[in-house]
Amino acid sequence: MAMPPVTRPQEAREYLDALQQRKWQAELFGRVDNSRLTAGSPMRYYCEVCGLQSDVLAESDFVTRPKKQCAACKEMLDRGYSPSLGKFPGVDTSVIDTHGETVGHRRLGR
């Protein structure tokens, strides 16, 4: 069942903060250079959004397509996140103060 798109600023901010944390972790841990592994070693693949490991497949597995996103980033994409924009289109997260509360914001059409 598909998840509904993110529409609340607080929810979008939580996703974006978690994404920033994953990007920091990816930078901290780095990547395994598959070309330097011994023959027969599993191949590691990385998320195209955050850079964390998204899949590990046997070197001999030419059938299975590696995942392009980790589970967390896949959920964000499914909920409307746009990597090219770096945000959830139509959701203004600038209205979130430092304590995570919505300030001075009202939804249009209400």
Secondary structure, DSSP 8 states (H G I E B T S, - for coil): --------HHHHHHHHHHHHHHHHHHHHH----GGGS-TT--EEEE-TTT-SEEEEE-TT--SS---SS-HHHHHHHHTT-BTTTTB-TT--GGGB-TTS-B-S---TT-
